[in-house]
């Protein structure tokens, strides 16, 4: 069974930084578009950043200039470097794998909690 495992969350003060890591196993990582999403209490899950299998990157407007997504296909890993964090960034952050091949399943990690104190 495919698995996405996130790590790197935690408690940080406003203005601080965190780096999230998602390691994928038992999937053809290089043909998956990878993404980071987040969900805070009472809100829907929202896209934070995505990177396609070809390296095309997309960011939500609220993280542009602060967050950087990257992937290492050799390590089956996707990263999210988060700088200038503010309390509104507090959420559970989820890793997502979306296959390029139609009909293949997508996968979600279990999430990692990010808490930013003011």
FENQUI-V592289 format. One record per helix or strand of 3 or more residues. SS is the DSSP state (H for helix, E for strand). FROM is the first residue (numbers start at 1). TO is the last residue. If there is no record, write none. Layout:
ss:SS from:FROM to:TO
ss:SS from:FROM to:TO
This chain:
ss:E from:3 to:7
ss:E from:10 to:13
ss:E from:18 to:25
ss:H from:29 to:31
ss:E from:32 to:39
ss:E from:46 to:51
ss:E from:57 to:59
ss:H from:61 to:63
ss:E from:67 to:72
ss:H from:73 to:75
ss:E from:77 to:82
ss:H from:87 to:89
ss:E from:91 to:99
ss:E from:112 to:117
